[in-house]
Amino acid sequence: MFAFAPIAMNHRLQCQCGALRGHVGNIHLAVRGVCYCKDCRAYSRHLGQLDASHDSAGGVEFVATQGMHVSFEGNTQQLACLSLSKNGLLRWYAKCCNTPIANTTRNWKFPYVGLLHTCMKAESALYEQAFPKVQMRVNTGSARQEPPGMKLGTTISLLGFMPRVMASGINGAYKQTPFFLPPSGSPRVEVNVLSAEERASAYETV
């Protein structure tokens, strides 16, 4: 088990089969959004989760938070990581059932974590209570169909969220993370970078 400071205002995280469990805390500081990029669709397609994770416009819902607010418990050996390319985002999932869990950057000093809704809706009613509305929509240019407009809301949400992420990179709070190992900042598990063939297959028809 990864041990961190007590987390207030928790929301449960869980993969589809229940083998990987955890919590996200300080949910009042998180931002609920939807991403429409092809990379997210390719990630889900590679895991066989495209239909389960994305809506008809090609968007996937996420909750933006920081590593210090995320913790896992119990069977953490099920946590796995892939990247679509050698410099791409780290995309974390539960290898027991291929549930998409989160996206992070490769630099642990930028402690952004985008938790996918696929690991957050075991209790849908509680999810809606914790994160009652979509506050931003990003990468809308890659949507399969025109999503609802939200440029102003997205800008306001990012202006509120990003300074907290940057501050954590300065004050050392980024070191509290279940995704990277101190003091090196290397990923907690080996990253599987997709081969050219796997990458081409993942992006097919997305």
Secondary structure as UniProt FT lines:
FT   STRAND          11..14
FT   TURN            16..17
FT   STRAND          20..24
FT   HELIX           27..29
FT   STRAND          31..35
FT   HELIX           38..46
FT   TURN            47..48
FT   HELIX           50..53
FT   TURN            56..57
FT   STRAND          60..66
FT   HELIX           67..69
FT   STRAND          70..74
FT   HELIX           76..78
FT   STRAND          79..83
FT   TURN            86..87
FT   STRAND          90..94
FT   TURN            95..98
FT   STRAND          99..104
FT   TURN            108..109
FT   STRAND          112..116
FT   HELIX           117..119
FT   TURN            122..123
FT   HELIX           124..130
FT   STRAND          136..138
FT   HELIX           140..142
FT   HELIX           151..171
FT   HELIX           173..175
FT   STRAND          180..181
FT   TURN            182..185
FT   STRAND          186..187
FT   STRAND          191..193
FT   HELIX           196..203
FT   TURN            204..205
//
